[in-house]
Each structure stands twice: as C-alpha cells, then as structure tokens.
Amino acid sequence: MSDFYSLLGVARGAGEADIKKAYRKLAMEYHPDRNSSADAEAKFKEITEAYEVLRDPQKRAAYDRYGKAGVGAGAGAYGFHHVDLSEALNIFMRDFGGFESIFGGMGRQQSESRRGQDIRVTVKLSLREVATGVKKTVKLKSLERCATCDGSGAKPGTHPQRCGTCGGTGEVRRTAQSVFGQFVSVAPCPTCGGQGEVIAEPCEVCRGEGRVRGDRSVTVEIPAGVSDNNYLTLRGQGAAGPRNGPNGDLLVMLDIKEDERFERQGESLVYDLPLSFSQAALGGEFTIPSPLGEQRVEVPAGTQTGTVLRVKGKGLPRLGGGGHGDLQVRVHVWTPEKLTPEQERLLRELATIEGEPPQRGNGFWARLKEALGA
C-alpha cells in the first residue's frame, strides 16, 4: 500500500480539515456510483483506509511513528483493518451523509438498514497480560440468526416473496417537473419497508424477524502492549441483522488494572526502590519485580536519592512490534524514623568520622575555575 499521506495528496503536517477536504474530493471522484472504471472501487477503498487512519489522532500517531506496522493486524487495538466496499461506503456516509441518495445507492442504504447492532463489552486485564498479550473469552447475550427459518423470517417450507410494489429493489422513485427540469426523488418502499421482500407466512419462532435472542462465546485475541485508551473491533461479531441482514461489530473496550508496584509511562515502567543509607553508600545487586518476574539491578556505590537506574528492555512491549520499553528504577534513600540504642550508637560513631557533606556552592566555583583554567 502507498503512503497514506501520498494517497490523499496532503502534507504530513496537514490538519484535520485539510485531510477531510482531500478525502471528500477523492471520494467523490472514485465513488463506485459515479465512477464505473475497473479500478475505481479499489481506489475508493484504499483512500478510505488512509482517511480512517489519518483522521484519528491515536491511529495517526501510531502510523507516523511505526508506519503501516503501527496500525496493522498486530496492532488491532487501534481498530485498523482493510475495509471492504460496504464499510468504505459506510465511512463515507458517516462523515458526508446524504450522498448515497444523490448517487442512486439506495440498495446499499437498504443493506445498512438491515445491519445488526454493534455490541460493546469491557475486558479486564492485568499488567502481566498487557506484557504478554492474552486470549480472552467473552460471553454475549445478543440477537442470533433464527435456526428454525435459517434467518429468512419465513415459515419453514415457504419463502419470502419479491415485493410487488418496488419489484424487489426496496425503493420507489417519483418523478416531478420543476422550473429547473425533471426532479427524481428516491425513497424506501412503503410496502416492504425497503427490504425488497414480503413474508406471507412468518416463522412462528422469530415471528418473521429472522433472529432470536441467544447466548454465545467469542474468543478475543488481545495483543501485547495495549493501554486503556485502546480498543478492539471484531467485524461481524455483533448482533445479527433482521432477515439475514449483516451482523454488527463487537467493540472490545480494555480496562487495565493498575499495578501499585509500578508507574506506567507509555511502554516504560517506573519502580521505586527504597534503600538504607548503608546500602546506597556501599552499593550492591538487588532484586526488583517486573511484569514477567524478578529482575536483578546493580546499584553503584554512593548512589544518591532520586537517581534513576535503567534496566533496558524490561518494560512493556510496544504495540504493533518494535521492541520493549525500559524498567526505570528510581532510588529512594530511606531514613528510619526510630532508632534502636545500637543503631544510634553506631550512627553517632559514624558521625564523628564521616566529616561534613560537600558544599554545592564551593564545588560549583571549583569546577568553574577549572573550566576557565584559573
């Protein structure tokens, strides 16, 4: 696929209004109801994919950072996928509603009117599951295709009949004359409600609806590196449409439980490591937690409070590939609030031999004089 910015003919710094304007112009040119050339449909889908990514700040940021890999199949949480023609037309109608009737596309509107509802579910994740990726099974209560009539809505042994009013098109056209010439209006057929078919003998189970309430389970594969603002879109896994209409989508919202041990900063994690004065002064190797198990970190002798040590590549994976973030260890020198008599004796003995702490001002002027060659 070509670069998304090149497809729409916009600069990388283009604003939302410029992107929308460029897409509308190209969509009007390649819309399959206006352009009958062999490659028009493919071009229309291609520019719609580009528009869907660049119009969304999160998807656009991922694309700018990682290219197509950042919004591809491995990064499903951003909701990007190759759209089919029906989805591309739906996207166009969503942002530029009303053009389908101008182009004479009532058949596609008819299909959309029969589309099932989207279903939204929330999946809870632990930080470890974010680090590894996970498969979750969600249970749904939704409208499912009627098994008795196989979704047709007609009584077994019978079939829906073509509507005599619209001839099966689902629409009626009316022609009127005006001072500007002939005017044609298109509207859903009042007899069949835009379905193109009528049912003389409805199914007794679904009462002609073609769907009934039911339960089912769906397995959701969640990639590693997701965050709370991500979601997954499973096309066609939503509620069934009436009378064999297309299914809606399943929208999986992610709820990530906070791990009190860590502070998350994108792909990196921050862990606060408390050390005693002697540990910070002497240094050593310490064991710290991580989402994937314990890690060892080397603390240099003389480490000061507030120092951040970096354990490279032991943070969270980057969504869509591209390695891992870091585990940052923030050192805090712990001062005991109460001392035992033995601790107090040893500290007083230490105080007599440790001398005065370094003076920041004197150190600054000494370094300045050294830099000036004085």
C-alpha positions as CSV (number, residue, x, y, z in Angstrom):
1,M,0.0,0.0,0.0
2,S,1.2,3.5,-0.8
3,D,2.0,6.1,1.9
4,F,-1.3,7.3,3.4
5,Y,-0.4,11.0,3.1
6,S,0.5,10.5,-0.6
7,L,-2.8,8.7,-1.3
8,L,-4.7,11.7,0.0
9,G,-2.3,14.2,-1.5
10,V,-1.7,16.0,1.8
11,A,1.4,17.0,3.7
12,R,2.4,15.2,6.8
13,G,1.6,18.2,8.9
14,A,-1.9,18.6,7.4
15,G,-4.7,19.5,9.8
16,E,-7.9,17.5,10.2
17,A,-9.9,19.9,8.0
18,D,-7.4,19.5,5.1
19,I,-7.4,15.7,5.4
20,K,-11.2,15.6,5.4
21,K,-11.4,18.0,2.4
22,A,-8.8,16.0,0.4
23,Y,-10.6,12.7,1.1
24,R,-14.0,14.1,0.2
25,K,-12.7,15.3,-3.2
26,L,-11.1,12.0,-4.0
27,A,-14.1,10.0,-2.7
28,M,-16.4,12.0,-5.0
29,E,-14.1,11.2,-7.9
30,Y,-13.8,7.4,-7.2
31,H,-17.1,6.6,-5.6
32,P,-18.4,3.5,-7.4
33,D,-21.8,5.0,-8.0
34,R,-20.1,7.8,-10.0
35,N,-17.1,6.1,-11.5
36,S,-17.5,2.9,-13.4
37,S,-13.8,2.3,-14.3
38,A,-12.3,-1.0,-13.4
39,D,-10.0,0.3,-10.6
40,A,-12.4,2.9,-9.1
41,E,-13.7,0.5,-6.3
42,A,-10.2,-0.5,-5.3
43,K,-9.0,3.2,-5.2
44,F,-12.1,4.2,-3.2
45,K,-11.4,1.5,-0.5
46,E,-7.7,2.5,-0.5
47,I,-8.2,6.2,0.1
48,T,-10.9,5.4,2.7
49,E,-8.4,3.3,4.7
50,A,-5.9,6.1,4.6
51,Y,-8.6,8.6,5.7
52,E,-9.7,6.4,8.6
53,V,-6.2,6.3,10.0
54,L,-5.2,9.9,9.5
55,R,-8.5,11.4,10.8
56,D,-8.0,9.6,14.2
57,P,-5.2,11.2,16.4
58,Q,-4.2,7.9,18.0
59,K,-4.1,5.9,14.8
60,R,-2.2,8.8,13.1
61,A,0.4,9.0,15.8
62,A,1.0,5.2,15.6
63,Y,1.3,5.4,11.8
64,D,3.7,8.4,12.0
65,R,5.8,6.5,14.5
66,Y,5.9,3.0,13.1
67,G,4.4,3.2,9.6
68,K,1.8,0.7,8.5
69,A,3.1,-1.8,11.1
70,G,1.8,0.6,13.8
71,V,-1.8,0.2,12.6
72,G,-1.7,-3.2,11.0
73,A,-3.0,-6.6,12.1
74,G,-0.6,-6.8,15.1
75,A,-1.9,-3.5,16.4
76,G,-5.6,-4.4,16.3
77,A,-6.3,-2.3,19.3
78,Y,-6.1,0.8,17.1
79,G,-9.1,-0.6,15.1
80,F,-7.4,-0.5,11.7
81,H,-8.0,-3.2,9.1
82,H,-8.5,-3.5,5.3
83,V,-12.1,-2.3,4.7
84,D,-14.5,-3.9,2.2
85,L,-16.6,-1.8,-0.1
86,S,-19.6,-1.8,2.3
87,E,-17.5,-0.5,5.1
88,A,-15.9,2.1,2.9
89,L,-19.3,3.4,1.8
90,N,-20.5,3.4,5.4
91,I,-17.5,5.5,6.4
92,F,-18.2,8.0,3.6
93,M,-21.9,8.2,4.6
94,R,-20.9,8.7,8.3
95,D,-18.9,11.8,7.6
96,F,-20.7,13.1,4.4
97,G,-24.2,11.8,4.9
98,G,-26.8,12.0,2.2
99,F,-24.6,11.4,-0.9
100,E,-25.8,7.9,-1.4
101,S,-29.3,9.0,-2.4
102,I,-27.8,11.5,-4.9
103,F,-25.8,8.7,-6.5
104,G,-28.7,6.4,-6.5
105,G,-27.3,4.0,-3.9
106,M,-30.5,3.1,-2.1
107,G,-29.6,-0.6,-2.3
108,R,-26.6,0.0,-0.1
109,Q,-28.6,2.1,2.3
110,Q,-31.1,-0.8,2.4
111,S,-28.3,-3.2,3.4
112,E,-27.2,-0.8,6.1
113,S,-30.7,-0.5,7.5
114,R,-30.7,-4.3,7.9
115,R,-27.4,-4.4,9.7
116,G,-27.4,-5.7,13.2
117,Q,-26.5,-3.6,16.2
118,D,-22.9,-3.2,17.5
119,I,-22.2,-4.8,20.8
120,R,-19.8,-3.2,23.3
121,V,-18.1,-5.3,26.0
122,T,-15.3,-4.5,28.6
123,V,-12.4,-6.9,29.2
124,K,-10.3,-6.5,32.3
125,L,-6.6,-7.0,32.0
126,S,-3.7,-7.3,34.5
127,L,-0.3,-5.6,33.8
128,R,1.2,-9.1,33.2
129,E,-1.4,-9.8,30.5
130,V,-0.6,-6.4,28.9
131,A,3.1,-7.5,28.9
132,T,2.5,-10.9,27.2
133,G,-0.7,-10.5,25.2
134,V,-3.6,-12.8,26.0
135,K,-6.7,-14.6,24.7
136,K,-10.0,-13.8,26.5
137,T,-13.3,-15.5,26.0
138,V,-16.3,-13.2,26.4
139,K,-19.9,-14.4,26.7
140,L,-22.5,-12.5,24.8
141,K,-26.3,-12.3,25.0
142,S,-27.5,-10.9,21.7
143,L,-29.8,-11.4,18.8
144,E,-28.7,-14.5,16.8
145,R,-29.9,-15.9,13.5
146,C,-33.0,-18.0,13.8
147,A,-32.2,-21.6,13.3
148,T,-35.8,-22.6,12.5
149,C,-36.1,-20.4,9.4
150,D,-32.3,-20.0,8.8
151,G,-32.7,-16.3,9.2
152,S,-35.2,-15.8,6.4
153,G,-38.1,-14.9,8.7
154,A,-40.4,-17.1,6.6
155,K,-42.2,-20.2,7.9
156,P,-40.2,-23.4,7.1
157,G,-41.3,-24.7,3.7
158,T,-42.1,-21.2,2.5
159,H,-40.0,-18.4,1.1
160,P,-40.1,-14.6,1.2
161,Q,-41.7,-13.2,-2.0
162,R,-40.5,-10.3,-4.1
163,C,-42.3,-7.1,-3.2
164,G,-44.8,-6.3,-5.9
165,T,-44.7,-2.5,-5.3
166,C,-41.0,-2.0,-5.8
167,G,-40.1,-5.1,-7.8
168,G,-37.6,-6.2,-5.2
169,T,-35.4,-3.1,-5.3
170,G,-36.6,-1.8,-1.9
171,E,-37.1,1.7,-3.2
172,V,-39.6,3.7,-5.1
173,R,-38.9,6.6,-7.4
174,R,-41.1,9.6,-8.1
175,T,-40.6,12.0,-10.9
176,A,-41.7,15.6,-10.8
177,Q,-41.3,18.6,-13.1
178,S,-39.9,21.9,-11.8
179,V,-38.7,25.1,-13.4
180,F,-35.2,23.6,-13.3
181,G,-36.2,20.5,-15.2
182,Q,-37.1,16.9,-14.2
183,F,-36.6,16.0,-10.5
184,V,-36.3,12.4,-9.3
185,S,-36.8,11.5,-5.6
186,V,-35.9,8.1,-4.2
187,A,-37.5,6.7,-1.0
188,P,-37.8,3.3,0.7
189,C,-40.7,1.2,-0.5
190,P,-43.7,1.7,1.9
191,T,-44.9,-1.8,1.3
192,C,-41.8,-3.8,2.3
193,G,-40.0,-1.1,4.3
194,G,-37.0,-1.1,2.0
195,Q,-36.5,-4.9,2.3
196,G,-37.4,-5.7,-1.3
197,E,-39.3,-8.8,0.0
198,V,-42.6,-9.5,1.8
199,I,-43.3,-12.5,4.0
200,A,-46.8,-14.0,3.6
201,E,-46.3,-16.7,6.3
202,P,-43.9,-15.6,9.1
203,C,-41.7,-18.1,11.1
204,E,-43.5,-18.9,14.3
205,V,-40.3,-18.9,16.3
206,C,-38.9,-15.5,15.3
207,R,-42.2,-14.0,14.1
208,G,-40.7,-13.0,10.8
209,E,-37.7,-11.2,12.3
210,G,-35.2,-13.8,11.2
211,R,-33.4,-13.6,14.6
212,V,-33.9,-14.6,18.2
213,R,-32.2,-13.9,21.5
214,G,-29.4,-16.3,22.3
215,D,-26.0,-16.8,24.0
216,R,-22.6,-17.4,22.5
217,S,-19.0,-17.1,23.3
218,V,-16.3,-15.2,21.3
219,T,-12.6,-15.6,21.7
220,V,-10.7,-12.2,21.7
221,E,-7.0,-12.1,21.0
222,I,-5.5,-9.1,22.7
223,P,-2.0,-8.1,21.5
224,A,0.7,-7.2,24.0
225,G,1.4,-3.5,24.8
226,V,-2.2,-2.2,24.9
227,S,-3.4,0.6,27.1
228,D,-6.7,1.8,28.5
229,N,-7.4,4.1,25.5
230,N,-7.1,1.3,23.0
231,Y,-10.0,-1.0,21.9
232,L,-10.5,-3.9,19.5
233,T,-13.1,-4.1,16.7
234,L,-14.2,-7.5,15.7
235,R,-16.1,-7.1,12.4
236,G,-19.3,-9.1,12.0
237,Q,-19.3,-10.4,15.6
238,G,-22.1,-8.2,16.8
239,A,-25.9,-8.9,16.8
240,A,-27.4,-10.5,13.7
241,G,-29.3,-8.3,11.3
242,P,-33.0,-8.9,10.7
243,R,-33.9,-11.4,7.9
244,N,-30.3,-12.4,7.1
245,G,-29.0,-8.8,7.3
246,P,-25.3,-8.4,8.0
247,N,-24.1,-8.7,11.6
248,G,-23.0,-5.7,13.6
249,D,-19.5,-5.4,15.1
250,L,-18.2,-6.4,18.5
251,L,-16.3,-3.5,20.2
252,V,-14.0,-4.7,23.0
253,M,-13.0,-2.0,25.4
254,L,-10.0,-2.6,27.6
255,D,-9.9,-2.0,31.3
256,I,-6.3,-2.4,32.7
257,K,-6.0,-2.9,36.4
258,E,-3.3,-0.7,37.9
259,D,-0.3,-2.4,39.5
260,E,0.6,-0.5,42.6
261,R,4.2,-1.5,42.3
262,F,4.7,0.4,39.1
263,E,4.1,3.7,37.5
264,R,3.4,3.3,33.8
265,Q,4.8,5.8,31.3
266,G,3.9,4.5,27.9
267,E,5.9,1.4,27.3
268,S,8.2,2.1,30.2
269,L,7.6,1.3,33.9
270,V,9.0,3.1,36.9
271,Y,9.7,1.2,40.1
272,D,10.6,2.9,43.4
273,L,13.5,1.1,45.2
274,P,13.9,2.1,48.9
275,L,17.5,1.6,50.2
276,S,19.0,2.2,53.6
277,F,21.9,4.7,53.9
278,S,24.4,1.8,54.1
279,Q,23.0,0.1,51.0
280,A,23.1,3.3,49.0
281,A,26.6,4.1,50.2
282,L,28.1,0.6,49.7
283,G,26.1,-0.3,46.5
284,G,25.3,-3.9,45.5
285,E,22.9,-6.1,43.5
286,F,19.2,-6.0,44.4
287,T,16.2,-8.0,43.2
288,I,13.2,-6.0,41.9
289,P,9.9,-7.1,40.4
290,S,8.8,-6.8,36.8
291,P,5.6,-7.9,35.0
292,L,7.4,-11.0,33.8
293,G,9.2,-12.0,37.0
294,E,12.0,-10.8,39.2
295,Q,15.0,-8.9,37.7
296,R,18.4,-8.0,39.2
297,V,19.7,-4.5,39.2
298,E,23.2,-3.3,40.1
299,V,23.2,-0.2,42.3
300,P,26.6,1.6,42.2
301,A,28.3,2.6,45.5
302,G,27.5,6.2,46.5
303,T,24.1,6.3,44.7
304,Q,22.1,9.4,45.7
305,T,18.4,9.5,46.4
306,G,16.4,10.4,43.3
307,T,18.9,8.5,41.0
308,V,17.1,6.6,38.2
309,L,18.7,3.4,37.0
310,R,17.6,1.9,33.7
311,V,17.1,-1.8,33.1
312,K,16.9,-1.8,29.3
313,G,14.2,-3.6,27.5
314,K,12.4,-4.9,30.6
315,G,9.3,-2.7,30.4
316,L,6.2,-3.3,28.3
317,P,6.2,-4.3,24.6
318,R,5.5,-1.6,22.0
319,L,2.1,-2.1,20.4
320,G,2.5,-3.4,16.9
321,G,6.1,-4.6,17.4
322,G,9.3,-2.7,17.7
323,G,10.8,-3.9,20.9
324,H,10.1,-3.1,24.6
325,G,10.3,-0.1,26.8
326,D,12.6,0.1,29.9
327,L,12.2,-0.6,33.5
328,Q,13.3,2.5,35.3
329,V,14.4,2.1,38.9
330,R,14.0,5.2,41.0
331,V,16.2,5.1,44.1
332,H,15.0,6.5,47.5
333,V,17.3,6.5,50.4
334,W,15.3,5.5,53.5
335,T,15.8,7.3,56.8
336,P,14.5,5.3,59.8
337,E,12.0,7.2,62.0
338,K,13.1,5.4,65.2
339,L,16.5,4.0,66.1
340,T,17.4,1.2,68.4
341,P,20.1,2.0,71.0
342,E,22.6,0.1,69.0
343,Q,21.7,1.9,65.8
344,E,22.0,5.3,67.5
345,R,25.4,4.3,69.0
346,L,26.8,3.3,65.6
347,L,25.4,6.3,63.8
348,R,26.9,8.7,66.4
349,E,30.3,6.9,66.0
350,L,30.0,7.3,62.2
351,A,29.1,11.0,62.5
352,T,32.4,11.6,64.3
353,I,34.5,10.3,61.3
354,E,32.4,11.0,58.2
355,G,33.1,14.7,58.1
356,E,30.9,17.5,56.6
357,P,28.8,16.9,53.4
358,P,30.2,18.5,50.2
359,Q,29.2,22.1,49.7
360,R,27.4,22.7,46.4
361,G,28.5,26.3,46.1
362,N,32.2,25.5,46.6
363,G,32.0,22.6,44.2
364,F,30.4,24.8,41.6
365,W,33.1,27.6,41.9
366,A,35.9,25.0,41.9
367,R,34.5,23.5,38.6
368,L,34.1,26.9,37.1
369,K,37.7,27.9,38.0
370,E,39.0,24.6,36.5
371,A,37.0,25.3,33.3
372,L,38.5,28.8,33.0
373,G,42.0,27.5,33.6
374,A,42.4,29.6,36.7
